[in-house]
């Protein structure tokens, strides 16, 4: 049976790297691609950054490949994650042969809570010059993330938190995750998220899987990108019970958008995660191997010291799959 993949390139370099990932998926599988639009340009044209038909396409497709959104990012990706009931954001960050990395031993995966925290959107201006942001942490969402973490990392994981200050919210998060892990016989260690940031820079090889509240996962995974060679190398998966949205961690990169030199590696690696989510493990491994070979032997884009274009790198990856 042909599986349906929604393709939402979005804005900026999302429009340049997403077609490369689509070409790779088309080369390794039998998929039907449904193209849809979202982002700043759509908002300018239609008055909304996320048309209802785009949301519906994502809700019904087997999986979605998303590029990037600009100023409207919160109004695009958060509803798309909600559309697939994504409760965890999976962000691997590892070094690759041939890539100059600050910390060559880095090999991490961040499992980020994906529905609440300060990203729940409860902000208000309570008086002139006074604003608030309500942080939401629930036992149900924390438990759901923890159960996924136990299945993903049965050998154990690190729980990032700031319960020494946010005693109620992060206290609940830490306690719930640790209780679920204990019930599943999974070992955990707890780490204050600010101290963890320093330790990741100094000795990332001591960590493997890190389970995080929403904002902490966003910040720590971007920090890890700096250790391995940049945001152009980080894929991610927004995982729901039946569907997922797969996107490179980088944004729209307006400084290079339109130049044709954006690194497509993260988008293609996101496609590899999409393949594995759909059960096509061998195809996913082929795609990942092709990306690694190109990163090691070239050609590479300017962010990695090369002179190749996005399409030239894409063609080399396609040749490898």
N, C-alpha and C positions, 0 to 999 in steps of 0.2 A: 504494500500500500504506500502510495506516494505521500510523504509528509509535507506539511505546509509551513513555510517559514516567512514570517512578516519581516520586511526590511524597512527600517526607518533611519535613513542616513542623517537627518537633522541638519545642523549648521556647520560652517567652517570646514575644518579638515575631516569632519565626519563624512562629508560628501565625497572626499577623495579616497579615504581608506576603506570605507564600507564596500564600494564596488569590488575592491581587491578581495575582500573576505567572501563576497558572494561568488566571485569566480572560482575561488578555492572550494567552496562548498559544492558548487555545481560540478566541479571536476571529480569529487570523491563520492557523491551520493545522488540519489534520485529524489529531488525536492521540487516542490512548486513554490515559487517565490511570489509573495504578495507585497507590492511596493506601496508605501504610505509615507505621508509627510508630517513633520512636526518641527517646532522650533521658532526662532525669531522671524525668519522670512515668511513663514506661514502666518504668524501673528500679524505681521505688517499687511499681508494680503487679505486675510480673512477675519482678523479681529480676535483670533484665539490661537495659541501656540499648539494646541492639541485638539484637532478636529475629532468629532465623535466617531467618524469612520475609521480613524487611525486607532483609537482606543479599542474599537470593536475588532479590528483586524488582529490586534495583539491578544485580545481576550480569547479569540477562537483559533489562532494559529497554534501549531505544536510547539513552536519556539520563535523567539524574536531576536533579530540582530539589529542593534541600535548603534548609531554613530556618536553624536555629541549634540548638545544644545547650548546656546549662548546665555544671554540674559534671562531667557525663559526656562532655564534648566530645571528649576524647582517645580515649574508648572508643567513640565513634560515628563521627566524621568520618575518623579515621585508617583504621579498617577499611573504611569506604565507599570511600575513595580506593584502598585496596588491592583492593577488589572489582572495580574497573574498570581495574586496573593503571595508575593515574594516576602518571605520572613527572614531570609538570610542572604547576605551578599558575600560571595566567596571571592577573595582577592589573593591569588598567589603572587609572590615576589621572589624571584630567584635570579641568580647570575647565569650568564651564558658564555660558553667559550668564544673568544674573540672580541668580547665586549669589555671595555675598560670600566671596571667597577670599583667603587670606593671600598667595598667590603666583599671580596671575591667568594667568601664562604657563605653568603646569604642564601637561604633556601627556606622561605617562610610562606605560610598561608594564614590569612586573616579571615575569620568567620565573624562577620559584622551583623549585628541585629539591624533589621532593615525596615522597621515599621514605625518606630516611636522615638523616644529620646527628645532632643531639642528639634529634631526634624519633623515632629508631629504637627508643627505649624501653628502652635498656640502662642501667638505674639500679640502684644497690644501696646498702645500708647495710653498710659493711665493719666498723664498730665503733660503739660508742655515741657518738653525736654526730659521726660521720664518714660521709659519703655520697659516692658517685661517680656520674658520668654518662659513659658511653663514647660518643664521637662517631664515627660511622661514615661514611666517605667512600670510595666505590669508583670505579674507573675506568669501569666499565660504566655506572653511573648518571650520572656526569658526562658521559660521551660521549653518552648518550641525550639528555640535556638540551641539550647543545651542538648536536647535529644538529638538534633542533627549533628552537633559536634561530637557526641559520643559515637555515632555511627561513622562519621567521617574520620575521626582520630581515636580509635579504641585504645591506642597505646598511651593516650594522655594528651593534655593540652594545658596552656596557660590561660588564666582568666584575668583580663585587664579590667581595672576598676579604679574608682576614686572614693571608696567608701569611708575613708578617713575624714573626708570633708562632706561629701554628699551622702550622709549616713543613711537616709531613708531610701532614696532612689537607687543608688549604687549598692547600698546594703542589701536591698531586695534582689538586685541583679546578681550580685556575687553569691548570696546565700542560695538562691534558686538554682543557679548553674552548678554550684558545688553539690547540692543535694541530688540533682538529677544524675550527675556524674557518679556520685557514690552509689546510688541505686543501681547503676549500670556497671559497677565495678571498674570505672575509668578513673585513673589518677589525674589530679589537677594540682597546679600550683598557682597561687594568686600573686599578682604584681600590680603595684600602683602605676597607673598609666603614664604619669609624668616620668617616674623613675625608669619605667620600661622603655620609654623613648630614648633615654640616654643609653641604657644597656643595649638596645638594638643597634645603636651607632657604634658602640664599643666592641660588642661581641655578639653579633646576630646569630652565629653558629650555635649558640646555646638555646636557641628557641626554634620551635617547629611550627606548631599550630597555636594561634592566639585567638581567643574568643573575646569579642569586644562589644560594648554598647555602641550605638549608632555613630555618634560624632567621633568617639575615640578610634573606631575602626577606620573612619574616613581619614583622619589625620595620620594615624600610625602607618597605614598602608602607603600614603603618599610619601611619608618619611622613608619608608623602605624602598620606594622607587628611586630615591636619590642614592641609595646604597648600591643599586644594581645596574644603573646606567640611564635612568630617566623614565618618565611616564610613558614614553613610546613603547615600553616593553611590558606594561602591566595590563593583562586582561581581567575581566571580572564576569561573574555570573550572579544574576538575581534569581534565586531559586524559589519556586513555589511548589506546592504539592504535585501539580500536573504539568505546569508550564514554566518557562523561564525567559528572562530577558538578558541578553549577553552583550556586553559593551566594553570597549577599551576604557581604562581609567582616565586617560587624558581628556581634556576638554576640547574646545573648538580651535584653540591655538591661533587666534586672529593675526598674530605677527607673521605667520607663514601660510595662512589659508589662501588658497588660490595660486600658490607658487609651484604646486605639484611635487613638493619634496617632503611631505609628511611621512613619518615612519609607519608603515602598515602592520608592523609586527603585532602590536597589541590587539588590533582588530582581528587579525587572522588567528591569533592565539585564543581570542574570545570565541571565534568560530570553532576552534578545536574543542573548547569546553562545551559549546552547544552540541557538537557531535556526540560527545561522551554522555551528555545529559539525555540525549535521545537513544542511547544504547549502542551507538556506533563507535565502540572503543578503538577498534583497529584503525578506522578512518581518522579518528581524532589523533591517534598516535602518529600516523603518517604525516598529518598536517603539522603537528608539533615538531617532528623530526625535520621536516623540510624547512621550517622557520629557523630552527637551531643551526642547520647546515648553512643557511644563507647568512645568519648572524656571524657565524665563525669564518666563513670563506668569502663573504661578499656576494653581490654588491650591497652597500649600505648607504643609508640616507645621511644628510649632513649632521643630524643630531648625534650620530655615532662616528663622525669623522670622515664619512664617505662623500661622494658626489653624485650618487644615483638618485633618480626620481622615484616617486611612489610607485609608478607603473613599472619601472625597471626592476625594482625589488619584488613587486608582485609577480612579474613574469618569471623571475628566478625561483620564487617559492612554488609557483604553479609547475615549473619544470621538475621540481623535486617531489611533488606528490604523485 
